[in-house]
Amino acid sequence: MNLRWPVFVVVAGLAAGLGYQLYLQRSPQAEAPPPADEATPAPTLVEALPEVTLADRDGELRSLSDWPDRALIINFWATWCAPCRREIPLLQQIQRERGEDGFQVIGIAVDFRDKVLAYAEEMSIDYPLLIGEQEALDAAAAFGLDAIGFPFTVFTDRSHRVVAAHLGELEPAEAEVILAAVEGVDAGHLTPEQARADIETGLAALTHDST
Protein backbone atom coordinates (compact mmCIF):
# COMPACT_ATOMS: atom_id res chain seq x y z
CA MET A 1 0.00 0.00 0.00
CA ASN A 2 1.24 3.48 -0.88
CA LEU A 3 0.45 6.63 1.09
CA ARG A 4 0.92 10.27 0.12
CA TRP A 5 3.13 11.64 2.86
CA PRO A 6 4.55 15.01 3.75
CA VAL A 7 8.20 15.37 2.80
CA PHE A 8 10.11 16.99 5.62
CA VAL A 9 12.34 20.02 4.91
CA VAL A 10 12.79 21.04 1.27
CA VAL A 11 16.18 22.75 0.83
CA ALA A 12 16.85 25.24 -1.95
CA GLY A 13 19.56 24.28 -4.36
CA LEU A 14 18.46 20.67 -4.87
CA ALA A 15 17.90 19.28 -8.33
CA ALA A 16 14.28 19.25 -9.47
CA GLY A 17 14.20 15.54 -10.25
CA LEU A 18 16.19 12.35 -10.31
CA GLY A 19 16.13 12.20 -14.10
CA TYR A 20 17.79 15.61 -14.27
CA GLN A 21 20.41 14.47 -11.83
CA LEU A 22 21.29 11.47 -13.98
CA TYR A 23 21.77 13.93 -16.84
CA LEU A 24 24.19 15.89 -14.67
CA GLN A 25 26.14 12.73 -13.93
CA ARG A 26 26.56 12.17 -17.64
CA SER A 27 27.61 15.81 -18.15
CA PRO A 28 30.78 16.46 -16.08
CA GLN A 29 30.86 20.11 -17.18
CA ALA A 30 27.27 20.79 -16.10
CA GLU A 31 26.68 23.65 -13.69
CA ALA A 32 25.08 23.27 -10.27
CA PRO A 33 21.46 22.04 -10.42
CA PRO A 34 18.61 24.53 -10.28
CA PRO A 35 16.57 25.04 -7.10
CA ALA A 36 13.91 22.48 -6.29
CA ASP A 37 10.42 23.41 -7.35
CA GLU A 38 8.52 24.20 -4.17
CA ALA A 39 5.29 23.28 -5.95
CA THR A 40 6.45 19.69 -6.53
CA PRO A 41 3.85 17.42 -4.90
CA ALA A 42 4.84 15.15 -2.04
CA PRO A 43 5.86 11.70 -3.23
CA THR A 44 3.71 8.64 -2.74
CA LEU A 45 5.99 6.64 -0.48
CA VAL A 46 5.64 2.96 0.28
CA GLU A 47 4.83 1.83 3.81
CA ALA A 48 7.34 -1.03 3.94
CA LEU A 49 10.90 -1.42 2.72
CA PRO A 50 10.84 -2.43 -0.96
CA GLU A 51 13.00 -5.15 -2.46
CA VAL A 52 16.11 -3.27 -3.56
CA THR A 53 19.32 -5.01 -4.69
CA LEU A 54 22.43 -3.13 -5.83
CA ALA A 55 26.17 -3.74 -6.00
CA ASP A 56 28.22 -2.70 -2.98
CA ARG A 57 31.75 -1.30 -3.01
CA ASP A 58 33.18 -4.77 -3.64
CA GLY A 59 30.82 -5.40 -6.54
CA GLU A 60 28.75 -7.88 -4.54
CA LEU A 61 24.98 -7.66 -4.82
CA ARG A 62 23.37 -6.60 -1.54
CA SER A 63 19.74 -6.20 -0.62
CA LEU A 64 18.40 -3.69 1.89
CA SER A 65 16.91 -6.69 3.68
CA ASP A 66 20.48 -7.84 4.44
CA TRP A 67 20.32 -5.70 7.59
CA PRO A 68 17.53 -7.37 9.59
CA ASP A 69 16.42 -5.99 12.95
CA ARG A 70 18.12 -2.68 12.18
CA ALA A 71 16.43 0.71 11.88
CA LEU A 72 17.66 1.85 8.48
CA ILE A 73 18.75 5.34 7.41
CA ILE A 74 18.81 5.07 3.61
CA ASN A 75 20.47 8.07 2.01
CA PHE A 76 20.18 8.69 -1.75
CA TRP A 77 23.08 10.84 -2.90
CA ALA A 78 25.61 11.60 -5.65
CA THR A 79 29.19 12.80 -5.64
CA TRP A 80 28.39 15.95 -7.64
CA CYS A 81 25.66 17.02 -5.18
CA ALA A 82 27.02 19.64 -2.75
CA PRO A 83 24.33 19.14 -0.04
CA CYS A 84 24.96 15.38 -0.27
CA ARG A 85 28.66 15.87 0.35
CA ARG A 86 28.04 18.24 3.25
CA GLU A 87 25.82 15.81 5.14
CA ILE A 88 28.14 12.78 4.87
CA PRO A 89 30.06 13.66 8.08
CA LEU A 90 26.75 13.77 9.97
CA LEU A 91 25.75 10.38 8.58
CA GLN A 92 29.12 8.99 9.64
CA GLN A 93 28.61 10.44 13.12
CA ILE A 94 25.14 8.90 13.35
CA GLN A 95 26.54 5.50 12.39
CA ARG A 96 29.29 5.72 14.99
CA GLU A 97 27.06 6.99 17.79
CA ARG A 98 23.82 5.18 17.01
CA GLY A 99 25.02 1.91 15.55
CA GLU A 100 24.93 0.19 18.94
CA ASP A 101 21.36 1.45 19.36
CA GLY A 102 20.23 -0.51 16.31
CA PHE A 103 20.54 2.11 13.57
CA GLN A 104 22.23 1.41 10.25
CA VAL A 105 23.13 4.05 7.68
CA ILE A 106 23.15 2.85 4.06
CA GLY A 107 24.14 5.16 1.22
CA ILE A 108 22.64 4.60 -2.23
CA ALA A 109 24.79 6.44 -4.75
CA VAL A 110 23.11 7.33 -8.04
CA ASP A 111 26.39 7.91 -9.77
CA PHE A 112 29.28 6.42 -11.73
CA ARG A 113 30.93 3.63 -9.78
CA ASP A 114 34.50 4.91 -10.14
CA LYS A 115 33.53 8.36 -8.86
CA VAL A 116 31.73 6.89 -5.84
CA LEU A 117 34.62 4.61 -4.91
CA ALA A 118 37.14 7.44 -5.17
CA TYR A 119 35.01 9.81 -3.09
CA ALA A 120 34.24 7.15 -0.49
CA GLU A 121 37.96 6.55 -0.02
CA GLU A 122 38.68 10.28 0.14
CA MET A 123 36.00 10.79 2.81
CA SER A 124 36.68 7.50 4.63
CA ILE A 125 32.99 6.66 4.49
CA ASP A 126 32.52 3.91 7.05
CA TYR A 127 28.94 2.83 6.38
CA PRO A 128 27.74 0.51 3.57
CA LEU A 129 27.34 1.96 0.09
CA LEU A 130 25.21 0.57 -2.72
CA ILE A 131 26.00 1.94 -6.15
CA GLY A 132 24.25 2.21 -9.49
CA GLU A 133 23.15 4.47 -12.29
CA GLN A 134 19.80 3.43 -13.76
CA GLU A 135 19.62 0.66 -11.15
CA ALA A 136 19.84 3.22 -8.35
CA LEU A 137 17.18 5.36 -10.02
CA ASP A 138 15.00 2.25 -10.12
CA ALA A 139 15.68 1.78 -6.41
CA ALA A 140 14.50 5.33 -5.76
CA ALA A 141 11.39 4.67 -7.82
CA ALA A 142 10.71 1.56 -5.71
CA PHE A 143 10.33 3.91 -2.74
CA GLY A 144 8.07 6.21 -4.76
CA LEU A 145 10.85 8.76 -5.39
CA ASP A 146 10.60 9.06 -9.15
CA ALA A 147 10.72 12.89 -9.21
CA ILE A 148 12.65 14.00 -6.13
CA GLY A 149 15.95 15.84 -5.77
CA PHE A 150 19.05 14.93 -3.81
CA PRO A 151 19.86 14.25 -1.11
CA PHE A 152 16.87 12.23 0.03
CA THR A 153 16.85 10.09 3.17
CA VAL A 154 14.36 7.42 4.17
CA PHE A 155 14.09 6.21 7.78
CA THR A 156 12.66 2.82 8.77
CA ASP A 157 12.07 1.11 12.08
CA ARG A 158 13.62 -2.25 12.97
CA SER A 159 10.72 -4.04 11.30
CA HIS A 160 11.61 -2.11 8.12
CA ARG A 161 8.41 -0.10 8.05
CA VAL A 162 9.03 3.28 6.44
CA VAL A 163 8.59 5.87 9.20
CA ALA A 164 9.85 9.11 7.66
CA ALA A 165 11.35 10.71 4.57
CA HIS A 166 13.52 13.81 4.50
CA LEU A 167 14.22 15.82 1.36
CA GLY A 168 17.37 17.93 1.45
CA GLU A 169 20.48 18.15 3.55
CA LEU A 170 19.92 16.63 6.97
CA GLU A 171 20.87 18.88 9.87
CA PRO A 172 21.87 17.50 13.32
CA ALA A 173 18.81 18.86 15.12
CA GLU A 174 16.50 17.45 12.43
CA ALA A 175 18.20 14.07 12.69
CA GLU A 176 17.64 14.03 16.45
CA VAL A 177 13.91 14.69 16.01
CA ILE A 178 13.52 11.93 13.42
CA LEU A 179 15.68 9.35 15.18
CA ALA A 180 13.87 9.93 18.47
CA ALA A 181 10.56 9.24 16.75
CA VAL A 182 11.93 6.05 15.16
CA GLU A 183 13.14 4.94 18.60
CA GLY A 184 9.62 5.56 19.88
CA VAL A 185 8.23 3.25 17.22
CA ASP A 186 10.79 0.54 18.00
CA ALA A 187 10.00 0.82 21.71
CA GLY A 188 6.29 0.40 21.02
CA HIS A 189 5.44 3.88 22.29
CA LEU A 190 4.42 5.23 18.88
CA THR A 191 2.83 3.93 15.72
CA PRO A 192 4.52 4.97 12.47
CA GLU A 193 1.64 7.39 11.90
CA GLN A 194 2.10 8.96 15.35
CA ALA A 195 5.85 9.15 14.75
CA ARG A 196 5.30 11.06 11.51
CA ALA A 197 3.04 13.51 13.31
CA ASP A 198 5.65 13.99 16.04
CA ILE A 199 8.36 14.54 13.43
CA GLU A 200 6.29 17.11 11.58
CA THR A 201 5.63 18.97 14.83
CA GLY A 202 9.26 18.75 15.94
CA LEU A 203 10.67 19.99 12.65
CA ALA A 204 8.14 22.80 12.52
CA ALA A 205 9.30 23.87 15.99
CA LEU A 206 12.92 23.88 14.80
CA THR A 207 11.96 26.08 11.87
CA HIS A 208 10.06 28.44 14.18
CA ASP A 209 12.98 28.67 16.61
CA SER A 210 15.39 29.56 13.80
CA THR A 211 13.28 32.51 12.58
LUMPA-246323 format. One record per residue: x, y, z of N, C-alpha, C, O, CB in turn; residue in three letters. Coordinates in steps of 0.001 Angstrom, whole numbers, plus 500000, padded with zeros to 6 digits. Glycine has a CB too. Layout:
residues N
XYZXYZXYZXYZXYZALA/...
//
This chain:
residues 211
500845498801500000500000500000500000500877501244500000501868501316500726499046500008501226MET/500505502223499179501243503481499122500434504586499783499206504599499689501578503856497664ASN/501100505498500440500454506627501091501122507910500633502340507947500454500513506495502632LEU/500329508975500438500921510271500118501305510932501427500446511260502245499938511173499290ARG/502592511123501617503134511636502864503679513033502685504006513451501574504217510719503392TRP/503777513767503813504552515008503748506014514673503591506477513653504100504327515878505005PRO/506753515524502888508203515373502797508808516450503666508545517635503457508718515470501311VAL/509607516063504631510110516988505623511310517754505107512294517151504679510468516255506886PHE/511239519098505143512335520016504905512832519991503464513693519184503115513464519700505832VAL/512299520859502643512793521040501274513864522121501299513615523224501785511629521420500285VAL/515048521823500784516177522747500833516445523304499450516566522545498489517435522053501387VAL/516539524619499336516847525239498050518198524766497558519104524477498339516825526772498158ALA/518309524693496235519558524277495637519589522821495231520567522363494640520660524543496571GLY/518501522063495547518456520671495132518003520582493691517340521483493178517527519857496040LEU/518367519486493040517899519280491675516410519018491679515868518500492655518647518119491004ALA/515737519377490580514282519250490525513837517813490433512735517495490880513734520018489359ALA/514645516925489871514198515540489752515353514604489532516430515020489104513208515398488628GLY/515132513331489825516193512348489688516650512208488245517839512013487991515733511009490215LEU/515724512305487295516126512195485903517096513290485519518052513039484785514917512238485000GLY/516868514505486004517787515613485726519146515356486342520177515697485762517218516930486250TYR/519143514749487524520412514471488170521225513447487395522447513567487306520181513987489582GLN/520558512434486829521291511470486019521912512165484820523020511822484407520370510328485562LEU/521209513136484259521773513930483163523039514637483623524034514667482899520745514959482645TYR/523005515206484826524190515891485332525361514931485482526505515291485206523888516558486668LEU/525071513698485923526142512728486070526814512478484724528029512295484653525605511415486659GLN/526030512470483677526559512167482358527160513405481701527688513330480591525465511585481476ARG/527079514557482395527613515807481848528571516423482850528163517304483608526471516802481501SER/529833515998482889530776516463483924530929517962483960531285518508485003532123515844483711PRO/530669518667482839530861520108482820529596520866483215529576522097483194531315520548481448GLN/528539520133483575527274520791483897527428521674485129528224521387486023526164519751484124ALA/526654522748485157526676523645486311525861523046487445525253521986487297526133525041485934GLU/525856523742488587525078523271489734523611523180489354523143523970488534525264524206490952ALA/522858522219489939521464522041489583520619523216490027520981523924490966520931520769490185PRO/519490523432489356518611524534489720517886524245491020517850523094491455517609524803488610PRO/517298525273491663516569525045492901515402524098492693514819524029491611516075526357493470PRO/515066523357493771513913522478493709512646523302493554512545524417494066513833521591494961ALA/511696522745492852510423523409492645509565523217493884509174522094494204509707522867491384ASP/509271524307494584508520524198495826507105523699495583506439523269496525508481525537496534GLU/506631523744494342505291523275494047505258521785493760504179521230493556504725524033492880ALA/506417521112493738506451519688493469505639518952494518505875519151495710507895519171493436THR/504683518101494121503852517420495104504660516415495908505685515909495451502687516726494421PRO/504172516133497130504835515146497964504788513787497285503793513452496642504188515081499356ALA/505848513001497419505858511701496765504909510733497441504538510916498601507258511129496753PRO/504520509702496711503710508641497264504659507547497728505074506704496932502671508104496225THR/504999507556498991505994506635499523505350505324499958504193505286500379506734507273500697LEU/506123504260499846505644502963500284505657502901501810506361503668502465506503501831499681VAL/504877501987502361504833501825503812505935500916504334506416501089505454503492501279504227GLU/506336499940503511507336498967503937508527499012502994508410499434501844506737497544503987ALA/509670498573503494510904498577502722510731497749501452510384496571501536512076498036503566LEU/510963498332500285510837497567499038512042496659498823513082496817499462510677498514497841PRO/511880495715497919512997494853497544513951495656496650513618495985495512512491493555496813GLU/515112495961497168516110496730496436517437495987496519517912495686497614516238498183497003VAL/518041495688495364519321494992495312520260495754494394519944496000493230519147493529494831THR/521419496127494929522430496868494171523815496348494545523985495675495561522324498402494441LEU/524791496668493717526169496262494000526769497144495085526548498355495105527028496326492725ALA/527536496526495992528223497298497022529605497704496523529909497548495340528335496487498337ASP/530429498216497404531748498699496989532643497594496427533542497860495630532438499353498159ARG/532388496353496847533180495228496359532578494595495112533108493613494592533317494184497443ASP/531471495154494633530823494603493464529868493474493776529302492871492864531841494131492512GLY/529677493175495058528747492123495464527335492683495550527129493803496018529168491511496818GLU/526368491899495096524983492341495185524500492246496625524653491217497283524082491504494256LEU/523912493346497102523372493398498459521947493913498404521615494785497601524246494293499380ARG/521124493366499259519735493804499378519578494605500661520287494368501639518761492591499361SER/518657495547500656518401496306501886517903495396503007518015495743504183517377497420501622LEU/517361494248502657516908493306503678518073492543504312517864491726505208515915492323503075SER/519300492808503849520480492163504438520820492719505817521738492227506474521675492327503517ASP/520096493729506254520318494301507587519058494121508431518372495097508737520705495812507491TRP/518749492877508810517527492633509593517646493195511006518741493342511549517227491131509657PRO/516498493502511578516422494008512952517296495244513153517848495463514231516838492918513937ASP/517409496045512098518118497320512182517188498412511674516509498235510663519455497289511361ARG/517157499530512370516429500707511879517310501366510823518416501816511124516075501719513055ALA/516822501422509598517659501854508482517547503351508223516473503940508343517285501092507230LEU/518667503949507870518751505343507412519311505264506001520523505149505818519663506259508373ILE/518443505326505008518807505075503614518930506410502910517943507118502711517760504161502901ILE/520159506747502535520470508069502014520788507996500524521801507415500132521643508686502782ASN/519926508584499690520176508686498251521038509918497994520712511014498451518835508764497445PHE/522135509739497262523080510836497102523866510662495801523713509667495092524039510910498312TRP/524710511652495507525607511601494353526838512441494665526772513379495459524894512109493054ALA/527946512107494046529194512802494362529181514257493923529865515086494522530356512093493716THR/528405514585492874528387515952492361527441516862493140527393518068492899527997515946490903TRP/526693516282494069525656517018494820526272517631496074526649516907496996524465516079495202CYS/526375518963496114527016519640497250526321519372498580527011519083499558527054521126497003ALA/524973519453498675524335519137499963524580517694500388524696517407501579522835519397499882PRO/524659516777499408524961515379499734526329515265500386526494514580501396524903514501498472CYS/527298515936499806528661515872500348528725516477501746529422515966502622529643516598499417ARG/527991517569501944528040518241503247527467517379504359527930517464505497527288519555503187ARG/526470516550504063525818515808505139526509514476505447526159513825506431524373515557504781GLU/527475514058504633528136512778504873528796512712506251528666511682506914529174512526503797ILE/529503513756506727530064513661508079529002513423509150529256512703510115530829514923508405PRO/527821514012508996526751513771509970526302512314509903526091511687510941525551514719509713LEU/526155511773508709525752510375508579526798509457509205526453508465509847525538510010507099LEU/528059509783509021529117508990509643529031509078511170529223508082511869530503509465509157GLN/528742510265511673528612510439513118527433509644513650527533509009514700528451511920513471GLN/526311509674512930525137508905513351525475507421513404525097506732514352523947509151512395ILE/526187506923512392526536505504512387527411505147513581527205504122514232527249505136511087GLN/528390506003513862529288505722514986528549505775516319528752504920517181530448506715514997ARG/527695506777516483527065506992517787525792506192517979525421505889519113526764508443517971GLU/525117505847516899523815505184517006523830503731516554522829503027516681522803505935516203ARG/524962503285516029525025501909515550524689500901516632523969499935516380526392501619514999GLY/525206501117517837524929500193518937523489500271519398523022499382520110525849500476520100GLU/522772501317519008521356501449519361520448500820518310519224500906518416520993502918519542ASP/521037500191517298520230499492516313520007500231515015519224499778514180518940499178516893GLY/520673501358514820520536502108513572521628501694512581522750501370512972520601503632513844PHE/521278501712511299522229501406510251522071502383509091521021502437508450522052499966509770GLN/523121503148508830523131504050507680523539503257506441524495502482506477524098505258507915VAL/522809503456505350523149502854504062523064503951503009522019504582502848522195501647503713ILE/524153504177502298524140505159501224523826504481499895524407503446499570525487505896501148GLY/522911505062499132522643504600497774523096505705496829522472506762496739521118504246497564ILE/524186505441496131524787506438495250524249506270493836524432505226493209526327506323495261ALA/523586507306493345523107507332491958524191508037491152524118509243490919521692508067491820VAL/525183507283490734526394507912490225527253506868489523526962505673489574527184508593491367ASP/528316507331488868529278506420488275530077505722489370530485506345490350530215507170487313PHE/530291504438489192530934503626490221532333504140490574532677504220491753531019502181489760ARG/533136504488489574534502504913489859534528506200490666535386506377491531535278505096488567ASP/533591507100490386533531508359491141533133508104492598533680508717493516532531509337490481LYS/532183507202492797531735506894494159532856506252494965533087506625496115530510505966494129VAL/533547505296494372534620504610495089535734505579495467536262505519496577535182503468494242LEU/536089506468494546537141507436494835536716508382495947537502508683496846537502508227493578ALA/535467508855495888535011509807496906534855509124498264535153509719499300533679510448496483TYR/534387507876498256534238507147499512535586506955500197535687507041501421533574505789499265ALA/536619506696499403537960506555499976538471507893500495539065507964501571538934505986498932GLU/538237508951499724538680510283500144538039510695501463538697511281502322538355511314499066GLU/536756510389501620536001510793502810536022509749503919535476509977504999534576511085502432MET/536651508603503656536677507501504633535271507138505097535022506973506291537543507880505845SER/534371507018504151532991506664504489532979505270505098533457504313504490532065506731503235ILE/532430505164506301532518503915507047531194503178507160531078502243507953533044504185508412ASP/530202503575506389528940502828506375528760502213504984529410502647504033527720503758506745TYR/527885501205504854527741500515503568527251501449502468526427502334502698526781499342503708PRO/527781501229501263527344501963500088526863500979499024527512499968498754528483502854499538LEU/525723501292498430525209500567497276525255501536496107524937502715496257523747500012497523LEU/525650501038494941526004501943493846525308501520492560525213500331492255527529501978493639ILE/524825502504491811524250502215490508523933503499489769523960504590490337522995501363490650GLY/523634503345488501523149504472487708521640504284487527520863504688488392523894504567486311GLU/521220503677486417519797503433486243519244502531487344518103502688487777519536502815484879GLN/520083501569487795519618500663488847519292501427490133518327501103490826520676499587489128GLU/520098502434490445519839503219491655518618504112491477517873504343492428521062504069492015ALA/518410504618490252517182505358489978515970504455490152514942504880490679517209505947488559LEU/516093503209489707515005502249489875514755501986491361513613501806491785515328500928489140ASP/515836501965492146515685501779493588514907502936494193514033502734495036517057501648494267ALA/515232504157493756514496505327494245513025505225493862512143505524494667515104506630493682ALA/512767504799492628511386504673492181510640503629493001509434503758493210511338504310490698ALA/511345502588493472510710501555494290510192502126495609509256501589496201511695500419494566ALA/510810503223496063510332503912497261509235504923496933508600505466497838511491504615497960PHE/509010505178495642508072506213495237508750507532494958508083508565494906507030506400496288GLY/510078507527494772510852508760494614511232508994493167512406509200492862512104508716495474LEU/510260508966492273510595509063490855510798510496490385511195510698489237509518508420490035ASP/510547511492491212510720512889490789511145513751491964510535514783492244509419513439490173ALA/512205513317492657512654513997493870514145514301493748514906513519493179512366513133495136ILE/514546515446494291515946515840494227516795515185495297516298514446496146516061517323494343GLY/518081515470495240519047514929496186519496516005497170519430517195496862520257514348495443PHE/519946515600498337519857514249498886518451513949499374517653514854499619520854514069500025PRO/518165512667499509516866512228500026517130511061500947517833510120500577515869511833498871PHE/516565511112502164516847510090503167515548509482503673514609510192504035517655510681504336THR/515514508166503690514356507416504174514740506739505486515826506171505603513872506362503114VAL/513859506800506458514092506207507777513081505088508018511880505286507839513993507286508896PHE/513563503916508424512665502817508772512861502427510231513865502771510856512903501600507852THR/511880501699510758512071501114512082512755499756511925513135499376510817510708500971512837ASP/512912499030513023513621497745512974512840496687512206513417495713511722513901497248514381ARG/511542496876512097510720495958511305510709496352509834510015495731509029509291495922511845SER/511468497375509483511609497886508118510313498466507570510034498392506374512091496788507205HIS/509522499051508484508412499896508052508958501305507826509738501807508635507242499898509109ARG/508553501934506741509025503284506445508336504264507396507111504389507394508749503664504949VAL/509132504949508200508593505873509204508620507311508705507665508057508921509382505761510509VAL/509700507709508042509845509111507662510690509232506410511448508329506056510467509923508802ALA/510540510375505745511351510708504572511751512174504682510939513024505049510572510430503230ALA/512984512455504368513516513808504503514161514228503195515103513588502728514535513893505665HIS/513661515294502606514219515820501365515167516967501694514781517923502366513094516292500399LEU/516398516869501223517365517927501447518429517523502440518392516433503011516674519167501921GLY/519370518411502634520483518153503555519972517997504970519241518851505472521520519284503490GLU/520350516918505607519923516628506970520798517380507956522024517276507922519971515116507249LEU/520151518146508844520874518881509875520846518087511186519935517286511395520260520298510075GLU/521826518292512071521873517502513316520597517565514137520132516531514616523013517968514165PRO/520018518746514314518807518857515123517640518125514469516821517520515160518448520329515343ALA/517561518176513143516505517449512429516685515947512604515717515217512820516506517817510928GLU/517931515491512508518201514065512686517770513603514069517208512516514208519688513768512470ALA/518024514411515093517639514033516451516128513868516571515653512924517203518133515076517452GLU/515380514774515972513915514686516013513446513397515352512615512679515908513271515909515317VAL/513972513105514177513517511934513420513946510638514110513147509710514239514068511976511981ILE/515195510572514551515680509346515176514959509072516493514710507916516834517186509433515412LEU/514624510120517228513871509934518474512497509338518186512022508482518932513722511273519224ALA/511863509783517114510559509240516751510677507777516322509830506958516679509928510072515627ALA/511717507447515562511929506053515162512156505184516400511627504075516484513134505937514189VAL/512933505677517350513137504936518596511816504718519325511600503669519933514123505680519507GLU/510934505715519260509622505559519877508812504461519231508088503736519914508860506850519810GLY/508928504329517919508235503247517218508817501899517629508077500962517925508336503432515687VAL/510141501807517645510785500538517996510498500131519437510450498942519751512289500637517782ASP/510307501108520306510002500816521709508525500496521923508131500094523017510402501994522585ALA/507712500671520893506286500404521016505486501551521584504301501400521881506079499219521858GLY/506134502719521740505438503879522295504652504646521228503698505356521547506435504809522966HIS/505054504502519966504422505233518880504120504290517725504855503330517491505316506393518412LEU/503048504562517010502835503927515725503611504731514676503982505874514945501303503843515374THR/503863504174513506504523504973512475503762506253512154504375507287511889504691504154511216PRO/502434506193512176501641507392511899501849508443512986502001509626512681500148507035511785GLU/501856508022514256502095508963515346503512509530515273503734510706515564501866508280516701GLN/504468508685514882505848509155514753505946510227513688506646511221513879506789507992514419ALA/505256510046512564505303511057511506504707512376511992505215513450511668504553510563510254ARG/503639512292512761503042513514513306504007514204514269504135515428514250501714513192514022ALA/504682513422515106505653513990516045506815514643515285507291515715515660506186512894517003ASP/507259513981514217508359514536513425507942515856512790508692516831512818508807513538512339ILE/506753515880512222506292517105511582506224518253512584506622519379512283504922516886510937GLU/505713517954513786505632518971514830507023519419515275507283520611515439504843518439516029THR/507914518436515469509259518753515935510052519568514935510764520498515315509999517492516249GLY/509938519232513668510669519990512654510080521380512470510805522339512206510663519243511325LEU/508763521485512609508142522804512524508629523692513664508843524889513476506606522686512555ALA/508803523102514851509304523870515993510736524338515745511102525452516118509237523030517279ALA/511544523485515117512924523884514801512920525070513833513687526020513988513717522690514189LEU/512047524991512844511957526084511872511528527375512551512062528445512260510974525729510748THR/510563527271513454510064528444514180511161529052515038511322530272515084508859528067515056HIS/511927528183515726512984528667516615514110529362515855514798530219516409513550527516517419ASP/514299528991514577515386529560513802515015530890513150515874531576512595515821528583512748SER/513728531253513217513280532508512583513279533645513603512934534777513265511859532338511967THR/
//
